[in-house]
Amino acid sequence: MNKTLIFFACVFTLGLSSCKIYSFKDTSIPAEVKSIHIGYIENRAPLVNPQLAPQLNDALRQKINNQASRLSQVQTSDADYDVTGWVSGYNYTTSGISDQKASSNRLAVTVHIIFKNHLDPTGKKVAPADFETDVTRNFDFSASITITDAEAQLIPTVVSNMTDEIFNKLFSNW
């Protein structure tokens, strides 16, 4: 039984290594892809939190460096993969009412991402194909705290969640 398990593990490992796709923590990056350009994600939302864009940019670059480490990050847009975007939405709404007054509020954050595959824009040989998408997440908080206090509490979570969502759109085909 133990030898059979070892045999299948070896066959599985050899099978993965022969398919020319680099995989690490649910990411898949074709072996042909060597470089990536991450353009500065600026804040173009009508309501701007000045901390969001710089922190989001740093977190995304760090996540790509840590989880797609074989890709060299370059400063020019002629890299194999080119990622640009902007914060397009950042707004508050009431999400819950109790006794005819707000009991919870919601911060909605949207980032528009543009992905260009300079090796194969159609994605037929080197996936994925060029795409544009919006990544939106909602973050609820108590209506009893001020928006300023809510932002101070939520920004680390917003940055972490949005970074994960963007990374998954780029490399996990979710």
ROVO-524164 format. One line per 2 residues: number of its first residue (from 1); their letters; for each residue x, y, z negated of N, C-alpha, C. Coordinates in nm, 3 decimals. Example, Ala and Ser with C-alpha at 12.3 -4.5 7.8 and 13.67 -1.06 7.14 Angstrom:
# residues 2
1> AS> 1.319 -0.569 -0.780 1.230 -0.450 -0.780 1.320 -0.330 -0.780  1.285 -0.225 -0.708 1.367 -0.106 -0.714 1.290 0.003 -0.787
//
This chain:
# residues 174
1> MN> 0.083 -0.120 0.000 0.000 0.000 0.000 0.087 0.126 0.000  0.189 0.129 -0.086 0.276 0.244 -0.096 0.357 0.265 0.032
3> KT> 0.404 0.156 0.095 0.480 0.166 0.220 0.391 0.217 0.333  0.266 0.175 0.332 0.171 0.220 0.435 0.148 0.371 0.423
5> LI> 0.133 0.416 0.301 0.112 0.559 0.277 0.233 0.640 0.323  0.353 0.593 0.294 0.476 0.660 0.335 0.487 0.661 0.488
7> FF> 0.451 0.549 0.551 0.456 0.539 0.697 0.364 0.644 0.761  0.240 0.652 0.714 0.145 0.748 0.770 0.188 0.893 0.743
9> AC> 0.248 0.918 0.628 0.298 1.053 0.599 0.409 1.091 0.696  0.498 0.995 0.726 0.607 1.022 0.821 0.553 1.046 0.961
11> VF> 0.457 0.964 1.005 0.397 0.981 1.137 0.327 1.116 1.146  0.256 1.153 1.043 0.185 1.281 1.040 0.284 1.397 1.049
13> TL> 0.392 1.390 0.973 0.494 1.496 0.973 0.561 1.507 1.110  0.594 1.395 1.171 0.654 1.398 1.305 0.556 1.455 1.407
15> GL> 0.431 1.420 1.394 0.329 1.473 1.485 0.319 1.623 1.477  0.322 1.677 1.356 0.314 1.822 1.339 0.436 1.893 1.394
17> SS> 0.553 1.834 1.375 0.675 1.901 1.419 0.691 1.898 1.570  0.620 1.810 1.639 0.636 1.802 1.784 0.537 1.888 1.860
19> CK> 0.446 1.956 1.794 0.343 2.031 1.867 0.383 2.177 1.891  0.503 2.218 1.856 0.556 2.351 1.884 0.477 2.464 1.818
21> IY> 0.415 2.437 1.708 0.345 2.543 1.635 0.402 2.548 1.495  0.437 2.668 1.454 0.487 2.692 1.320 0.368 2.707 1.229
23> SF> 0.363 2.628 1.123 0.251 2.637 1.030 0.302 2.653 0.889  0.239 2.744 0.815 0.273 2.764 0.675 0.155 2.828 0.606
25> KD> 0.102 2.761 0.505 -0.011 2.815 0.429 -0.126 2.861 0.519  -0.177 2.770 0.600 -0.292 2.795 0.687 -0.266 2.896 0.797
27> TS> -0.142 2.924 0.828 -0.111 3.012 0.938 -0.060 2.929 1.055  -0.086 2.975 1.173 -0.032 2.907 1.291 0.023 3.012 1.386
29> IP> 0.152 3.002 1.409 0.220 3.097 1.497 0.297 3.015 1.599  0.265 3.030 1.728 0.338 2.955 1.830 0.488 2.981 1.822
31> AE> 0.566 2.879 1.854 0.712 2.887 1.845 0.769 2.996 1.936  0.701 3.028 2.045 0.750 3.129 2.139 0.747 3.269 2.079
33> VK> 0.668 3.291 1.977 0.652 3.423 1.918 0.767 3.448 1.820  0.843 3.553 1.849 0.961 3.584 1.768 0.950 3.716 1.693
35> SI> 0.868 3.810 1.744 0.867 3.943 1.683 0.724 3.996 1.672  0.708 4.087 1.576 0.578 4.150 1.554 0.601 4.297 1.520
37> HI> 0.513 4.380 1.572 0.514 4.522 1.538 0.385 4.550 1.461  0.399 4.607 1.343 0.284 4.648 1.263 0.282 4.800 1.265
39> GY> 0.192 4.856 1.343 0.178 5.002 1.349 0.117 5.052 1.218  0.142 5.177 1.189 0.089 5.234 1.065 -0.063 5.241 1.072
41> IE> -0.129 5.181 0.977 -0.275 5.183 0.969 -0.313 5.311 0.896  -0.358 5.410 0.974 -0.390 5.540 0.915 -0.536 5.542 0.869
43> NR> -0.566 5.638 0.786 -0.701 5.650 0.733 -0.779 5.753 0.813  -0.874 5.706 0.894 -0.959 5.794 0.975 -1.103 5.796 0.925
45> AP> -1.128 5.739 0.811 -1.264 5.735 0.757 -1.309 5.876 0.719  -1.439 5.903 0.725 -1.488 6.035 0.683 -1.452 6.069 0.538
47> LV> -1.454 5.970 0.451 -1.411 5.987 0.312 -1.276 5.917 0.299  -1.176 5.989 0.253 -1.039 5.936 0.250 -0.990 5.921 0.108
49> NP> -0.942 5.801 0.077 -0.868 5.780 -0.046 -0.721 5.784 -0.006  -0.644 5.882 -0.055 -0.506 5.899 -0.009 -0.413 5.784 -0.045
51> QL> -0.451 5.700 -0.140 -0.367 5.587 -0.179 -0.387 5.464 -0.091  -0.503 5.454 -0.027 -0.539 5.330 0.043 -0.447 5.298 0.160
53> AP> -0.430 5.388 0.254 -0.352 5.357 0.375 -0.206 5.320 0.343  -0.134 5.397 0.262 0.005 5.358 0.234 0.015 5.222 0.164
55> QL> -0.073 5.197 0.068 -0.068 5.070 -0.004 -0.107 4.953 0.087  -0.206 4.974 0.173 -0.248 4.870 0.266 -0.137 4.836 0.364
57> ND> -0.070 4.937 0.416 0.041 4.915 0.508 0.153 4.836 0.442  0.192 4.878 0.323 0.300 4.808 0.252 0.262 4.663 0.222
59> AL> 0.140 4.641 0.177 0.095 4.506 0.142 0.089 4.416 0.265  0.040 4.468 0.378 0.031 4.388 0.500 0.170 4.350 0.550
61> RQ> 0.262 4.446 0.551 0.399 4.415 0.594 0.464 4.311 0.503  0.442 4.326 0.374 0.500 4.232 0.278 0.439 4.092 0.295
63> KI> 0.309 4.083 0.315 0.244 3.953 0.333 0.295 3.884 0.459  0.309 3.960 0.568 0.362 3.901 0.691 0.506 3.858 0.671
65> NN> 0.583 3.938 0.601 0.722 3.902 0.574 0.731 3.775 0.489  0.642 3.760 0.393 0.645 3.644 0.303 0.586 3.519 0.365
67> QA> 0.478 3.533 0.442 0.408 3.414 0.490 0.430 3.385 0.638  0.489 3.475 0.710 0.524 3.453 0.850 0.668 3.499 0.867
69> SR> 0.753 3.451 0.778 0.888 3.506 0.763 0.978 3.487 0.884  0.948 3.394 0.971 1.036 3.377 1.086 1.014 3.484 1.192
71> LS> 0.905 3.560 1.181 0.880 3.671 1.273 0.961 3.792 1.229  1.035 3.849 1.321 1.107 3.971 1.285 1.014 4.089 1.311
73> QV> 1.005 4.176 1.211 0.922 4.295 1.224 1.007 4.403 1.291  0.955 4.454 1.403 1.027 4.555 1.479 0.949 4.685 1.480
75> QT> 1.016 4.794 1.513 0.956 4.927 1.507 0.893 4.972 1.638  0.907 4.892 1.744 0.852 4.931 1.874 0.734 4.843 1.910
77> SD> 0.643 4.898 1.989 0.521 4.826 2.023 0.540 4.723 2.134  0.662 4.700 2.179 0.685 4.598 2.281 0.722 4.463 2.220
79> AD> 0.691 4.442 2.094 0.714 4.313 2.028 0.622 4.208 2.090  0.647 4.082 2.059 0.561 3.975 2.110 0.416 3.996 2.066
81> YD> 0.397 4.027 1.939 0.266 4.061 1.885 0.269 4.207 1.841  0.164 4.281 1.873 0.154 4.421 1.835 0.022 4.441 1.761
83> VT> 0.030 4.491 1.638 -0.089 4.511 1.556 -0.098 4.659 1.520  -0.212 4.719 1.553 -0.238 4.857 1.515 -0.379 4.863 1.457
85> GW> -0.413 4.975 1.400 -0.547 4.988 1.346 -0.562 5.112 1.262  -0.680 5.125 1.203 -0.708 5.238 1.116 -0.821 5.203 1.022
87> VS> -0.823 5.274 0.909 -0.935 5.263 0.816 -1.047 5.345 0.878  -1.156 5.279 0.914 -1.265 5.349 0.983 -1.384 5.376 0.891
89> GY> -1.389 5.308 0.779 -1.499 5.329 0.687 -1.455 5.318 0.543  -1.505 5.408 0.462 -1.476 5.408 0.319 -1.591 5.487 0.256
91> NY> -1.692 5.415 0.206 -1.808 5.487 0.153 -1.873 5.414 0.036  -1.950 5.490 -0.038 -2.018 5.441 -0.157 -2.168 5.437 -0.134
93> TT> -2.231 5.335 -0.189 -2.377 5.326 -0.189 -2.421 5.266 -0.322  -2.546 5.283 -0.352 -2.603 5.218 -0.470 -2.637 5.075 -0.431
95> SG> -2.596 4.980 -0.512 -2.622 4.840 -0.479 -2.719 4.773 -0.574  -2.748 4.837 -0.685 -2.842 4.780 -0.780 -2.915 4.888 -0.858
97> IS> -3.044 4.863 -0.882 -3.125 4.959 -0.958 -3.191 4.885 -1.073  -3.187 4.947 -1.190 -3.250 4.892 -1.309 -3.318 5.006 -1.383
99> DQ> -3.442 4.988 -1.423 -3.518 5.092 -1.491 -3.518 5.223 -1.413  -3.535 5.214 -1.283 -3.543 5.328 -1.192 -3.418 5.416 -1.187
101> KA> -3.303 5.358 -1.219 -3.177 5.430 -1.200 -3.070 5.331 -1.156  -2.966 5.385 -1.095 -2.859 5.300 -1.041 -2.791 5.223 -1.155
103> SS> -2.776 5.091 -1.132 -2.705 5.009 -1.230 -2.569 4.963 -1.176  -2.558 4.958 -1.043 -2.430 4.923 -0.982 -2.416 4.996 -0.849
105> NR> -2.292 5.021 -0.815 -2.259 5.088 -0.689 -2.169 4.996 -0.608  -2.156 5.028 -0.483 -2.073 4.946 -0.394 -1.983 5.036 -0.311
107> LA> -1.856 5.000 -0.308 -1.759 5.063 -0.220 -1.744 4.971 -0.100  -1.769 5.021 0.020 -1.751 4.944 0.143 -1.629 5.000 0.217
109> VT> -1.538 4.910 0.252 -1.416 4.949 0.322 -1.410 4.872 0.454  -1.385 4.946 0.562 -1.372 4.884 0.694 -1.240 4.926 0.756
111> VH> -1.168 4.827 0.810 -1.044 4.853 0.882 -1.061 4.797 1.023  -1.037 4.881 1.121 -1.044 4.839 1.262 -0.904 4.793 1.302
113> II> -0.894 4.670 1.354 -0.766 4.611 1.391 -0.762 4.588 1.542  -0.649 4.623 1.603 -0.624 4.595 1.745 -0.502 4.505 1.751
115> FK> -0.520 4.386 1.810 -0.412 4.289 1.824 -0.379 4.273 1.971  -0.251 4.285 2.005 -0.206 4.264 2.143 -0.099 4.155 2.143
117> NH> -0.120 4.058 2.230 -0.025 3.949 2.250 0.049 3.980 2.379  0.171 4.033 2.370 0.246 4.073 2.488 0.302 3.955 2.565
119> LD> 0.308 3.837 2.504 0.355 3.719 2.575 0.247 3.661 2.665  0.122 3.665 2.619 0.011 3.606 2.692 -0.120 3.670 2.647
121> PT> -0.157 3.786 2.705 -0.276 3.858 2.660 -0.405 3.776 2.665  -0.410 3.675 2.753 -0.532 3.592 2.763 -0.536 3.484 2.656
123> GK> -0.423 3.454 2.596 -0.417 3.352 2.492 -0.423 3.210 2.544  -0.407 3.190 2.674 -0.416 3.055 2.731 -0.291 2.971 2.703
125> KV> -0.176 3.036 2.700 -0.050 2.964 2.675 0.001 2.988 2.533  -0.008 3.112 2.489 0.041 3.150 2.357 -0.074 3.221 2.285
127> AP> -0.140 3.149 2.199 -0.257 3.203 2.129 -0.214 3.299 2.019  -0.300 3.385 1.976 -0.434 3.414 2.025 -0.432 3.518 2.136
129> AD> -0.546 3.535 2.201 -0.562 3.637 2.303 -0.574 3.775 2.237  -0.555 3.879 2.316 -0.576 4.016 2.266 -0.717 4.027 2.208
131> FE> -0.731 4.103 2.100 -0.864 4.126 2.044 -0.867 4.254 1.963  -0.989 4.303 1.942 -1.018 4.413 1.850 -1.128 4.364 1.758
133> TD> -1.116 4.398 1.630 -1.217 4.355 1.535 -1.221 4.450 1.417  -1.334 4.450 1.351 -1.348 4.525 1.226 -1.346 4.426 1.112
135> VT> -1.272 4.461 1.009 -1.267 4.382 0.886 -1.334 4.468 0.779  -1.442 4.417 0.722 -1.519 4.492 0.622 -1.534 4.409 0.496
137> RN> -1.514 4.473 0.384 -1.536 4.410 0.253 -1.607 4.509 0.164  -1.692 4.453 0.077 -1.765 4.532 -0.022 -1.711 4.504 -0.161
139> FD> -1.706 4.608 -0.242 -1.655 4.598 -0.378 -1.753 4.667 -0.472  -1.817 4.587 -0.557 -1.918 4.641 -0.649 -1.854 4.687 -0.779
141> FS> -1.916 4.790 -0.840 -1.871 4.840 -0.968 -1.989 4.900 -1.042  -1.975 4.912 -1.170 -2.083 4.963 -1.254 -2.112 5.109 -1.225
143> AS> -2.239 5.144 -1.224 -2.279 5.283 -1.202 -2.250 5.369 -1.324  -2.212 5.308 -1.435 -2.184 5.385 -1.555 -2.045 5.449 -1.555
145> IT> -1.961 5.413 -1.458 -1.829 5.475 -1.450 -1.824 5.570 -1.330  -1.736 5.665 -1.336 -1.724 5.763 -1.228 -1.659 5.699 -1.106
147> IT> -1.679 5.762 -0.993 -1.618 5.712 -0.869 -1.466 5.716 -0.880  -1.414 5.819 -0.941 -1.268 5.830 -0.959 -1.214 5.714 -1.041
149> DA> -1.283 5.681 -1.152 -1.241 5.568 -1.234 -1.258 5.436 -1.159  -1.365 5.425 -1.083 -1.389 5.303 -1.005 -1.278 5.283 -0.901
151> EA> -1.241 5.392 -0.834 -1.134 5.382 -0.735 -1.003 5.338 -0.800  -0.972 5.395 -0.913 -0.848 5.358 -0.983 -0.847 5.209 -1.017
153> QL> -0.962 5.156 -1.056 -0.973 5.015 -1.089 -0.975 4.926 -0.965  -1.041 4.973 -0.859 -1.065 4.888 -0.742 -0.954 4.887 -0.638
155> IP> -0.875 4.991 -0.627 -0.776 4.999 -0.518 -0.683 4.877 -0.513  -0.629 4.826 -0.623 -0.546 4.705 -0.610 -0.623 4.586 -0.552
157> TV> -0.748 4.570 -0.592 -0.830 4.462 -0.539 -0.864 4.486 -0.392  -0.898 4.608 -0.358 -0.928 4.644 -0.219 -0.808 4.613 -0.130
159> VS> -0.691 4.657 -0.171 -0.570 4.636 -0.091 -0.541 4.487 -0.077  -0.549 4.413 -0.184 -0.522 4.270 -0.180 -0.621 4.196 -0.090
161> NM> -0.750 4.222 -0.108 -0.852 4.153 -0.029 -0.847 4.191 0.119  -0.830 4.320 0.146 -0.824 4.363 0.285 -0.699 4.309 0.355
163> TD> -0.588 4.304 0.284 -0.466 4.247 0.339 -0.487 4.101 0.375  -0.548 4.025 0.284 -0.576 3.883 0.311 -0.667 3.867 0.432
165> EI> -0.772 3.948 0.439 -0.867 3.940 0.551 -0.798 3.971 0.684  -0.718 4.075 0.687 -0.648 4.112 0.811 -0.549 4.002 0.849
167> FN> -0.473 3.954 0.754 -0.376 3.847 0.780 -0.447 3.724 0.837  -0.559 3.686 0.778 -0.634 3.570 0.827 -0.686 3.592 0.969
169> KL> -0.730 3.713 1.000 -0.775 3.742 1.137 -0.659 3.729 1.236  -0.541 3.769 1.195 -0.425 3.766 1.283 -0.368 3.626 1.302
171> FS> -0.359 3.549 1.195 -0.281 3.426 1.202 -0.356 3.296 1.172  -0.476 3.305 1.120 -0.546 3.182 1.083 -0.666 3.152 1.171
173> NW> -0.697 3.242 1.262 -0.811 3.225 1.354 -0.939 3.195 1.280  -0.963 3.265 1.169 -1.086 3.243 1.091 -1.197 3.327 1.143
//
